[in-house]
Amino acid sequence: MHLSASKTRAVWTTPSLLEPRVNSVPRILTCRKQNPDADTAALEREIDQHVYALYGLAPEAKTARDALMLGWWEQVLNGLVYELYFPEELHGKGLHLFDLAASAALPDLNSLPEPERLPRLGAEFERTYNINHPLRGALHTLRSLETIRIIEDKT
């Protein structure tokens, strides 16, 4: 498991900051393995609320682009959590999301004044959502793994 030495990127690359999300993943996976039609919406909302609190963001999107951006960052964080739980499976496919997040030099949003967070997050979204960015490619590949499809109910 990769841990970034840089405090400025800690929020993106330090697994302990993802702990509330991490604790929900096995519950979702267990529910879906036992019953593929299980309603895990409450657990998924719990994860979303943690993400919003972690970055000091409001959960409502004001534009379609905001909704896309929030969905993107949720995908990034989900990918990091999946790497914690299924490192052999991801690494076997050449997916090292913690390394990609660290090399993307994502900012520590908590070090920014609150009014600057959303614009900076938007700028980072535009950069990393680019079809040629390695992080986007890795997250696309991630969806091909059966375990991830089960968790995300995409079977």
Backbone as CSV, one residue per row, in Angstrom:
resi,resn,N_x,N_y,N_z,CA_x,CA_y,CA_z,C_x,C_y,C_z
1,MET,0.849,-1.178,0.000,0.000,0.000,0.000,0.891,1.236,0.000
2,HIS,0.538,2.195,-0.827,1.350,3.398,-0.974,0.825,4.502,-0.065
3,LEU,1.694,5.114,0.685,1.345,6.283,1.484,2.187,7.451,1.004
4,SER,1.533,8.557,0.746,2.275,9.733,0.292,2.976,10.374,1.478
5,ALA,4.193,10.808,1.252,4.933,11.496,2.302,4.529,12.953,2.395
6,SER,3.861,13.443,1.399,3.508,14.856,1.358,2.209,15.124,2.112
7,LYS,2.271,16.039,3.073,1.062,16.388,3.815,0.049,17.084,2.921
8,THR,0.506,17.763,1.893,-0.420,18.505,1.045,-1.300,17.594,0.221
9,ARG,-0.903,16.364,0.052,-1.715,15.436,-0.726,-2.330,14.345,0.162
10,ALA,-2.239,14.518,1.447,-2.666,13.469,2.370,-4.113,13.068,2.183
11,VAL,-4.970,14.015,1.911,-6.385,13.701,1.817,-6.666,12.740,0.657
12,TRP,-5.830,12.746,-0.372,-6.048,11.887,-1.532,-5.325,10.567,-1.421
13,THR,-4.222,10.521,-0.684,-3.373,9.340,-0.753,-3.192,8.609,0.563
14,THR,-3.809,9.065,1.623,-3.662,8.408,2.917,-4.890,7.564,3.215
15,PRO,-4.729,6.257,3.229,-5.875,5.376,3.424,-6.674,5.636,4.696
16,SER,-6.041,6.064,5.787,-6.787,6.257,7.036,-7.866,7.325,6.900
17,LEU,-7.668,8.289,5.997,-8.688,9.318,5.803,-9.908,8.781,5.062
18,LEU,-9.763,7.610,4.485,-10.873,6.992,3.769,-11.628,5.992,4.637
19,GLU,-11.221,5.861,5.891,-11.748,4.817,6.763,-13.273,4.746,6.813
20,PRO,-13.998,5.856,6.975,-15.459,5.724,6.994,-16.013,5.102,5.713
21,ARG,-15.426,5.390,4.569,-15.853,4.768,3.314,-15.451,3.307,3.301
22,VAL,-14.254,3.043,3.767,-13.730,1.685,3.764,-14.634,0.766,4.568
23,ASN,-15.130,1.225,5.682,-15.974,0.400,6.532,-17.303,0.052,5.889
24,SER,-17.763,0.850,4.946,-19.037,0.585,4.284,-18.910,-0.393,3.123
25,VAL,-17.762,-0.465,2.498,-17.589,-1.312,1.322,-17.882,-2.777,1.612
26,PRO,-17.310,-3.378,2.681,-17.606,-4.801,2.897,-19.075,-5.056,3.184
27,ARG,-19.740,-4.102,3.826,-21.168,-4.279,4.094,-21.953,-4.280,2.785
28,ILE,-21.599,-3.400,1.875,-22.279,-3.365,0.574,-21.993,-4.656,-0.190
29,LEU,-20.731,-5.077,-0.211,-20.347,-6.279,-0.929,-21.056,-7.510,-0.363
30,THR,-21.102,-7.630,0.951,-21.774,-8.761,1.588,-23.254,-8.778,1.235
31,CYS,-23.899,-7.629,1.335,-25.321,-7.554,0.991,-25.567,-7.977,-0.451
32,ARG,-24.742,-7.494,-1.352,-24.952,-7.780,-2.781,-24.594,-9.215,-3.135
33,LYS,-23.640,-9.801,-2.423,-23.323,-11.208,-2.687,-24.441,-12.110,-2.199
34,GLN,-25.025,-11.751,-1.052,-26.119,-12.547,-0.509,-27.393,-12.375,-1.317
35,ASN,-27.609,-11.157,-1.798,-28.808,-10.861,-2.568,-28.473,-9.777,-3.583
36,PRO,-28.296,-10.152,-4.854,-27.919,-9.170,-5.866,-28.902,-8.000,-5.984
37,ASP,-30.120,-8.185,-5.522,-31.122,-7.119,-5.597,-31.238,-6.337,-4.286
38,ALA,-30.312,-6.572,-3.358,-30.373,-5.900,-2.056,-30.318,-4.385,-2.222
39,ASP,-31.079,-3.707,-1.404,-31.097,-2.245,-1.425,-29.987,-1.736,-0.501
40,THR,-28.941,-1.198,-1.111,-27.803,-0.677,-0.341,-27.753,0.846,-0.418
41,ALA,-28.856,1.456,-0.785,-28.889,2.915,-0.963,-28.494,3.652,0.317
42,ALA,-28.922,3.166,1.462,-28.603,3.852,2.728,-27.088,3.827,2.969
43,LEU,-26.454,2.698,2.717,-24.997,2.613,2.887,-24.285,3.522,1.890
44,GLU,-24.796,3.594,0.680,-24.190,4.452,-0.332,-24.351,5.927,0.037
45,ARG,-25.500,6.298,0.595,-25.701,7.684,1.047,-24.752,8.026,2.183
46,GLU,-24.516,7.068,3.068,-23.567,7.262,4.175,-22.175,7.587,3.625
47,ILE,-21.760,6.878,2.602,-20.469,7.143,1.963,-20.457,8.532,1.357
48,ASP,-21.519,8.871,0.629,-21.593,10.189,-0.012,-21.507,11.305,1.031
49,GLN,-22.222,11.160,2.138,-22.197,12.192,3.176,-20.791,12.374,3.734
50,HIS,-20.062,11.273,3.863,-18.686,11.371,4.351,-17.823,12.153,3.361
51,VAL,-17.990,11.877,2.070,-17.200,12.573,1.051,-17.480,14.076,1.111
52,TYR,-18.735,14.446,1.192,-19.086,15.867,1.241,-18.485,16.531,2.481
53,ALA,-18.558,15.835,3.606,-18.004,16.399,4.847,-16.483,16.494,4.775
54,LEU,-15.854,15.479,4.192,-14.400,15.446,4.096,-13.860,16.649,3.338
55,TYR,-14.571,17.066,2.304,-14.104,18.175,1.482,-14.868,19.464,1.695
56,GLY,-15.785,19.473,2.630,-16.527,20.693,2.915,-17.379,21.140,1.745
57,LEU,-17.968,20.177,1.054,-18.785,20.487,-0.112,-20.258,20.263,0.192
58,ALA,-21.085,20.966,-0.527,-22.524,20.736,-0.430,-22.874,19.616,-1.405
59,PRO,-23.762,18.699,-1.016,-24.068,17.568,-1.885,-24.871,17.930,-3.130
60,GLU,-25.501,19.088,-3.151,-26.312,19.424,-4.314,-25.446,20.066,-5.402
61,ALA,-25.699,19.651,-6.610,-24.972,20.206,-7.743,-25.805,21.326,-8.348
62,LYS,-25.146,22.410,-8.700,-25.859,23.553,-9.249,-26.000,23.458,-10.772
63,THR,-25.098,22.752,-11.422,-25.153,22.588,-12.867,-24.913,21.123,-13.213
64,ALA,-25.161,20.778,-14.458,-24.900,19.412,-14.905,-23.401,19.100,-14.780
65,ARG,-22.555,20.091,-15.037,-21.115,19.875,-14.926,-20.717,19.618,-13.474
66,ASP,-21.379,20.311,-12.523,-21.117,20.070,-11.102,-21.468,18.632,-10.737
67,ALA,-22.589,18.142,-11.250,-22.999,16.759,-10.970,-21.970,15.785,-11.526
68,LEU,-21.479,16.060,-12.720,-20.455,15.211,-13.329,-19.185,15.246,-12.484
69,MET,-18.819,16.431,-12.019,-17.617,16.580,-11.204,-17.752,15.816,-9.881
70,LEU,-18.867,15.960,-9.204,-19.057,15.243,-7.945,-19.015,13.734,-8.166
71,GLY,-19.621,13.284,-9.256,-19.584,11.864,-9.591,-18.166,11.378,-9.857
72,TRP,-17.371,12.234,-10.524,-15.982,11.886,-10.813,-15.188,11.698,-9.529
73,TRP,-15.292,12.656,-8.617,-14.512,12.549,-7.378,-14.978,11.373,-6.542
74,GLU,-16.254,11.047,-6.618,-16.734,9.860,-5.920,-16.097,8.606,-6.528
75,GLN,-15.981,8.563,-7.853,-15.321,7.441,-8.521,-13.864,7.326,-8.078
76,VAL,-13.175,8.447,-8.004,-11.769,8.440,-7.585,-11.654,7.866,-6.177
77,LEU,-12.465,8.373,-5.265,-12.392,7.886,-3.886,-12.805,6.427,-3.783
78,ASN,-13.825,6.021,-4.529,-14.212,4.611,-4.545,-13.046,3.747,-5.013
79,GLY,-12.372,4.192,-6.060,-11.234,3.436,-6.572,-10.149,3.252,-5.528
80,LEU,-9.881,4.294,-4.759,-8.879,4.198,-3.696,-9.310,3.203,-2.625
81,VAL,-10.581,3.220,-2.279,-11.092,2.268,-1.294,-10.997,0.844,-1.849
82,TYR,-11.344,0.662,-3.110,-11.252,-0.670,-3.702,-9.811,-1.182,-3.690
83,GLU,-8.857,-0.296,-3.914,-7.465,-0.733,-3.878,-7.076,-1.193,-2.474
84,LEU,-7.635,-0.581,-1.454,-7.360,-1.022,-0.084,-7.904,-2.426,0.171
85,TYR,-9.091,-2.704,-0.348,-9.740,-3.987,-0.091,-9.329,-5.100,-1.033
86,PHE,-9.012,-4.751,-2.258,-8.726,-5.763,-3.267,-7.399,-5.476,-3.982
87,PRO,-6.310,-5.292,-3.224,-5.045,-4.899,-3.861,-4.534,-5.925,-4.872
88,GLU,-4.654,-7.204,-4.567,-4.136,-8.214,-5.500,-4.892,-8.162,-6.819
89,GLU,-6.193,-8.031,-6.744,-7.002,-8.007,-7.957,-6.687,-6.763,-8.802
90,LEU,-6.606,-5.606,-8.158,-6.308,-4.379,-8.896,-4.877,-4.381,-9.419
91,HIS,-3.940,-4.759,-8.567,-2.538,-4.750,-8.985,-2.291,-5.787,-10.085
92,GLY,-3.051,-6.891,-10.040,-2.953,-7.895,-11.094,-3.352,-7.354,-12.455
93,LYS,-4.187,-6.336,-12.462,-4.592,-5.668,-13.708,-3.744,-4.420,-13.987
94,GLY,-2.720,-4.227,-13.155,-1.837,-3.070,-13.346,-2.431,-1.772,-12.828
95,LEU,-3.399,-1.867,-11.947,-4.050,-0.672,-11.399,-3.441,-0.333,-10.040
96,HIS,-2.831,0.840,-9.962,-2.212,1.339,-8.737,-2.743,2.756,-8.522
97,LEU,-3.956,2.839,-8.020,-4.658,4.120,-7.939,-4.034,5.080,-6.936
98,PHE,-3.502,4.572,-5.831,-2.842,5.469,-4.877,-1.633,6.132,-5.531
99,ASP,-0.893,5.364,-6.302,0.261,5.933,-6.999,-0.179,6.969,-8.025
100,LEU,-1.253,6.667,-8.756,-1.753,7.620,-9.753,-2.268,8.896,-9.094
101,ALA,-2.949,8.751,-7.958,-3.444,9.938,-7.245,-2.271,10.780,-6.753
102,ALA,-1.234,10.123,-6.267,-0.057,10.864,-5.797,0.642,11.568,-6.961
103,SER,0.780,10.874,-8.078,1.472,11.494,-9.216,0.630,12.583,-9.871
104,ALA,-0.678,12.563,-9.658,-1.543,13.621,-10.187,-1.375,14.917,-9.403
105,ALA,-0.682,14.842,-8.268,-0.413,16.028,-7.440,-1.703,16.772,-7.091
106,LEU,-2.686,16.013,-6.642,-3.949,16.626,-6.239,-3.738,17.459,-4.983
107,PRO,-4.404,18.588,-4.876,-4.152,19.503,-3.755,-4.808,19.035,-2.460
108,ASP,-4.282,19.518,-1.363,-4.922,19.329,-0.066,-5.976,20.425,0.048
109,LEU,-7.211,20.067,-0.202,-8.287,21.066,-0.199,-8.479,21.699,1.171
110,ASN,-8.170,20.947,2.206,-8.352,21.489,3.558,-7.390,22.629,3.857
111,SER,-6.312,22.746,3.085,-5.369,23.841,3.313,-5.796,25.119,2.585
112,LEU,-6.797,25.001,1.735,-7.282,26.162,0.981,-8.414,26.852,1.728
113,PRO,-8.520,28.148,1.610,-9.692,28.826,2.179,-10.960,28.270,1.517
114,GLU,-12.008,28.170,2.278,-13.230,27.536,1.776,-13.717,28.091,0.435
115,PRO,-13.702,29.407,0.206,-14.191,29.903,-1.091,-13.350,29.432,-2.288
116,GLU,-12.116,28.997,-2.044,-11.251,28.553,-3.136,-11.370,27.056,-3.424
117,ARG,-12.023,26.309,-2.536,-12.053,24.858,-2.677,-12.791,24.386,-3.923
118,LEU,-14.010,24.829,-4.103,-14.790,24.344,-5.231,-14.177,24.745,-6.567
119,PRO,-13.710,25.992,-6.736,-13.047,26.310,-8.003,-11.797,25.452,-8.253
120,ARG,-11.027,25.202,-7.213,-9.812,24.386,-7.374,-10.187,22.938,-7.695
121,LEU,-11.214,22.436,-7.014,-11.692,21.083,-7.288,-12.172,20.990,-8.730
122,GLY,-12.831,22.055,-9.210,-13.287,22.089,-10.600,-12.123,22.064,-11.578
123,ALA,-11.081,22.815,-11.285,-9.907,22.840,-12.158,-9.216,21.475,-12.187
124,GLU,-9.118,20.837,-11.027,-8.507,19.508,-10.961,-9.375,18.475,-11.665
125,PHE,-10.677,18.644,-11.569,-11.593,17.761,-12.295,-11.337,17.869,-13.795
126,GLU,-11.280,19.085,-14.300,-11.073,19.280,-15.743,-9.761,18.639,-16.184
127,ARG,-8.738,18.731,-15.360,-7.434,18.166,-15.706,-7.457,16.637,-15.665
128,THR,-7.987,16.061,-14.586,-7.919,14.605,-14.416,-9.025,13.860,-15.151
129,TYR,-10.094,14.546,-15.511,-11.183,13.898,-16.245,-10.865,13.798,-17.737
130,ASN,-9.823,14.453,-18.164,-9.388,14.382,-19.555,-9.224,12.924,-19.956
131,ILE,-9.713,12.594,-21.116,-9.701,11.200,-21.576,-8.296,10.596,-21.620
132,ASN,-7.274,11.419,-21.739,-5.901,10.925,-21.800,-5.194,10.880,-20.450
133,HIS,-5.869,11.304,-19.397,-5.222,11.290,-18.081,-5.148,9.845,-17.559
134,PRO,-3.996,9.443,-17.014,-3.846,8.066,-16.523,-4.871,7.666,-15.459
135,LEU,-5.273,8.597,-14.620,-6.251,8.278,-13.580,-7.597,7.907,-14.204
136,ARG,-7.994,8.653,-15.220,-9.267,8.330,-15.873,-9.190,6.962,-16.546
137,GLY,-8.087,6.685,-17.202,-7.924,5.376,-17.831,-7.984,4.242,-16.821
138,ALA,-7.339,4.427,-15.687,-7.340,3.393,-14.652,-8.737,3.176,-14.084
139,LEU,-9.474,4.248,-13.873,-10.831,4.097,-13.343,-11.748,3.432,-14.360
140,HIS,-11.500,3.674,-15.636,-12.268,2.992,-16.674,-11.975,1.489,-16.639
141,THR,-10.705,1.131,-16.536,-10.306,-0.273,-16.463,-10.848,-0.931,-15.203
142,LEU,-10.877,-0.193,-14.120,-11.372,-0.709,-12.843,-12.770,-1.300,-12.985
143,ARG,-13.597,-0.666,-13.785,-14.977,-1.127,-13.966,-15.075,-2.477,-14.675
144,SER,-13.962,-2.959,-15.231,-13.990,-4.261,-15.901,-13.824,-5.420,-14.914
145,LEU,-13.449,-5.135,-13.680,-13.246,-6.185,-12.675,-14.587,-6.648,-12.120
146,GLU,-14.777,-7.948,-12.080,-16.060,-8.502,-11.635,-16.419,-8.061,-10.212
147,THR,-15.459,-8.065,-9.308,-15.729,-7.654,-7.920,-16.285,-6.237,-7.877
148,ILE,-15.718,-5.358,-8.668,-16.160,-3.961,-8.690,-17.543,-3.861,-9.317
149,ARG,-17.787,-4.638,-10.361,-19.126,-4.627,-10.973,-20.183,-5.105,-9.983
150,ILE,-19.834,-6.088,-9.158,-20.782,-6.577,-8.144,-21.068,-5.471,-7.130
151,ILE,-20.025,-4.829,-6.625,-20.194,-3.773,-5.631,-21.035,-2.640,-6.195
152,GLU,-20.736,-2.271,-7.432,-21.434,-1.129,-8.022,-22.722,-1.524,-8.736
153,ASP,-23.088,-2.806,-8.584,-24.340,-3.307,-9.150,-24.396,-3.108,-10.656
154,LYS,-23.289,-3.420,-11.333,-23.209,-3.272,-12.792,-23.040,-4.629,-13.467
155,THR,-23.559,-5.678,-12.856,-23.397,-7.015,-13.431,-24.390,-7.290,-14.526
